[in-house]
Amino acid sequence: KLVAKTFQGLEHVLASELKALGAQNITPLRRAVSFVGDKQMLYSANLHLRTALSILLPICEFRAYSANEMYDKAVKFEWPRFLDDSQTFSITHSVSSEHFNHSQFAALRLKDAICDRFR
C-alpha cells in the first residue's frame, strides 16, 4: 500500500493519473490518494505523477483519539527495524483531525514516543 499526497481538490485528478499508470485499489482520501503497487509502481509514480507532492510508504497505522493514546501506540511500534539510536530523524507533520487541533504538538508527542522506544 502506498499513499500519494496532493493538494485539496486534486484527489480525483491524481487518482486518474494513478489509474493510467496501472495502480490498483485506488482510493481518494483527503489531500491524498492511496493505492497498491510494487516497487516498479513506486518508481513510476515518483517519476510520472504531475499532481502528487510526494509518495509515502506507510510503515505503521493506528487510530488514536488523544495525544496520550497516540504516544502509547507509537512507543510500542518496532522503530528499531527502521532506525537505531545513533541516527537522526525528522517528522513532517500534517494533522486534520477533531482530536488533534495542533499538528506541532502531535508531531512532538510522536517524536517523544520514538525516542523513548530506544531508552
C-alpha positions as CSV (number, residue, x, y, z in Angstrom):
1,K,0.0,0.0,0.0
2,L,1.3,3.4,-0.9
3,V,-0.1,7.0,-0.5
4,A,0.4,9.9,-2.9
5,K,-0.1,13.3,-1.2
6,T,-1.6,16.1,-3.2
7,F,-3.4,19.5,-2.8
8,Q,-7.0,19.6,-1.8
9,G,-9.3,19.3,-4.8
10,L,-6.8,17.4,-6.9
11,E,-7.5,14.0,-5.4
12,H,-9.6,12.7,-8.4
13,V,-7.1,14.1,-10.9
14,L,-4.3,12.2,-9.1
15,A,-6.5,9.1,-8.9
16,S,-6.9,9.3,-12.7
17,E,-3.1,9.6,-13.2
18,L,-2.6,6.6,-11.0
19,K,-5.1,4.6,-12.9
20,A,-3.3,5.5,-16.2
21,L,-0.1,4.2,-14.6
22,G,-1.7,0.9,-13.7
23,A,-2.0,1.3,-10.0
24,Q,-4.5,-0.9,-8.2
25,N,-7.1,-0.4,-5.4
26,I,-7.1,3.4,-5.9
27,T,-8.9,5.3,-3.1
28,P,-9.1,9.1,-3.0
29,L,-8.6,10.4,0.5
30,R,-8.4,13.9,2.0
31,R,-5.4,15.6,0.2
32,A,-4.1,12.2,-0.8
33,V,-4.8,9.0,-2.8
34,S,-4.0,5.5,-1.5
35,F,-3.1,2.8,-4.0
36,V,-1.4,-0.6,-4.3
37,G,1.6,-1.3,-6.3
38,D,5.0,-2.9,-6.3
39,K,8.5,-1.2,-6.3
40,Q,8.2,-0.5,-10.0
41,M,4.9,1.3,-9.4
42,L,6.5,3.3,-6.6
43,Y,9.3,4.5,-9.0
44,S,6.8,5.2,-11.8
45,A,4.6,7.2,-9.5
46,N,7.6,9.3,-8.4
47,L,8.7,9.9,-11.9
48,H,5.4,10.4,-13.8
49,L,2.7,11.8,-11.4
50,R,2.2,15.5,-12.1
51,T,-0.3,16.2,-9.3
52,A,1.4,14.3,-6.5
53,L,3.5,16.2,-4.0
54,S,5.2,13.1,-2.6
55,I,4.8,9.3,-2.4
56,L,4.7,7.7,1.0
57,L,5.2,4.1,2.1
58,P,3.3,3.7,5.4
59,I,5.1,1.6,8.0
60,C,2.6,1.8,10.8
61,E,-1.1,2.7,11.0
62,F,-3.4,3.0,14.1
63,R,-6.2,5.2,15.4
64,A,-5.7,7.4,18.4
65,Y,-8.2,9.8,20.0
66,S,-5.8,11.7,22.2
67,A,-2.1,12.6,22.4
68,N,-1.5,10.1,25.2
69,E,-3.2,7.3,23.2
70,M,-1.1,8.2,20.1
71,Y,2.1,8.1,22.3
72,D,1.1,4.7,23.9
73,K,0.6,3.1,20.5
74,A,3.6,4.7,18.8
75,V,6.0,3.8,21.6
76,K,5.1,0.1,21.0
77,F,6.0,0.1,17.3
78,E,9.2,-1.6,16.3
79,W,11.1,1.5,15.4
80,P,14.5,-0.3,15.7
81,R,13.5,-2.1,12.4
82,F,14.0,1.3,10.7
83,L,16.3,3.4,12.9
84,D,19.0,2.9,15.5
85,D,19.9,5.2,18.4
86,S,22.8,6.7,16.5
87,Q,20.7,8.1,13.7
88,T,18.8,11.4,13.5
89,F,15.3,11.7,12.1
90,S,12.7,14.4,11.5
91,I,9.0,14.4,11.4
92,T,7.0,16.2,8.8
93,H,3.6,16.8,10.2
94,S,0.2,17.5,8.8
95,V,-2.9,16.8,11.0
96,S,-6.5,17.1,10.1
97,S,-8.5,15.8,13.0
98,E,-11.1,16.8,15.5
99,H,-8.9,15.1,18.2
100,F,-5.7,16.8,17.3
101,N,-6.0,20.5,16.6
102,H,-2.3,21.4,17.0
103,S,-0.2,19.4,14.5
104,Q,3.1,20.5,16.0
105,F,2.1,19.0,19.4
106,A,1.1,15.7,17.7
107,A,4.5,15.6,16.0
108,L,6.3,16.4,19.2
109,R,4.4,13.5,21.0
110,L,5.3,11.2,18.2
111,K,9.0,12.2,18.4
112,D,8.9,11.6,22.1
113,A,7.5,8.1,21.6
114,I,10.1,7.2,19.0
115,C,12.9,8.5,21.3
116,D,11.5,6.7,24.4
117,R,11.3,3.4,22.4
118,F,15.1,3.5,22.4
119,R,15.6,4.1,26.1
